[in-house]
Structures are given as structure tokens and as C-alpha cells.
């Protein structure tokens, strides 16, 4: 089934590692095969917390599968540190890891957004 994407003027997205910028008018794209797509709103440009670093490395797995082994190694180091610091994250991280092991990187990114929200909640309680 095809994926229809509506882009706002000047909106960016990544398609299989290529950055695409929409022109000055709203556009519709129809993607008819399986490709890695990240819309601008889902692209993390800066990672300043442990869980946002996890998101960033999964994002790299998704858009740069050629270097997946390197990113996987980094991922496992990051999650080991997060679970050691906050064991209550284990259930979310297990779900994310399952998606990664099945190369469902987009689903892993969606779950990692929940992990980032949980991290924010934990940090607010510490303050």
C-alpha cells in the first residue's frame, strides 16, 4: 500500500539518506515502495540527554543502514548506561530493542519518543 505524505512549504524530510526540501507550495508525495522516511518534525538534530542520544543513534540506524553495526554497538552501550541509572526504563528499552533486532527502526523511534518523555518525567521528580 502506498504512503501519501503532504509537505508544507519549505518542509524538509529524509528519504533513504537524502535530504529533500519542498518548494514554496504545499506538495503531496506518494511513496510506492519501502524506503526510510523521516519528516522534519521527527528528525533529531541535537541530543542533550541520555535517552535523546538513544533516539539519535536509532535515527542513524534508520537512515544509514550501511553503518548499522557501528550504530548498534553504540546503542547497546547507551541503553546499558540508561538501565543502570534508571532500572524503571527497562520495559520500554526492551520493546525498543526488540524493534531494533527486527530492523523496525521507525517503530523503535516511536517508542523512543515515549522513553524520552519518561526520562523528562523522571528528571522533573529529581528537581
WOHU-V221612 format. One record per backbone hydrogen bond with DSSP energy under -0.5 kcal/mol. CO is the residue of the C=O (numbers start at 0). NH is the residue of the N-H. If there is no record, write none. Layout:
co=<CO & CO>
nh=<NH & NH>
//
This chain:
co=<1 & 2 & 2 & 4 & 4 & 6 & 7 & 10 & 11 & 12 & 12 & 13 & 13 & 14 & 17 & 19 & 22 & 26 & 28 & 28 & 29 & 30 & 32 & 34 & 35 & 37 & 38 & 38 & 39 & 41 & 42 & 45 & 48 & 49 & 50 & 51 & 52 & 53 & 54 & 55 & 56 & 57 & 58 & 59 & 63 & 64 & 66 & 67 & 68 & 69 & 70 & 71 & 72 & 73 & 74 & 75 & 76 & 77 & 78 & 79 & 80 & 81 & 85 & 86 & 88 & 89 & 90 & 91 & 92 & 93 & 94 & 95 & 96 & 97 & 98 & 99 & 102 & 103 & 104 & 105 & 106 & 107 & 108 & 109 & 110 & 111 & 112 & 113 & 114 & 115 & 116 & 117 & 118 & 119 & 120 & 121 & 122>
nh=<3 & 4 & 30 & 6 & 28 & 26 & 10 & 21 & 39 & 14 & 19 & 15 & 37 & 17 & 14 & 12 & 9 & 6 & 4 & 30 & 31 & 2 & 34 & 36 & 15 & 13 & 41 & 42 & 42 & 43 & 44 & 47 & 52 & 53 & 54 & 55 & 56 & 57 & 58 & 59 & 60 & 61 & 62 & 63 & 66 & 67 & 70 & 71 & 72 & 73 & 74 & 75 & 76 & 77 & 78 & 79 & 80 & 81 & 82 & 83 & 84 & 85 & 88 & 89 & 92 & 93 & 94 & 95 & 96 & 97 & 98 & 99 & 100 & 101 & 103 & 102 & 104 & 107 & 108 & 109 & 110 & 111 & 112 & 113 & 114 & 115 & 116 & 117 & 118 & 119 & 120 & 121 & 122 & 123 & 124 & 125 & 126>
//
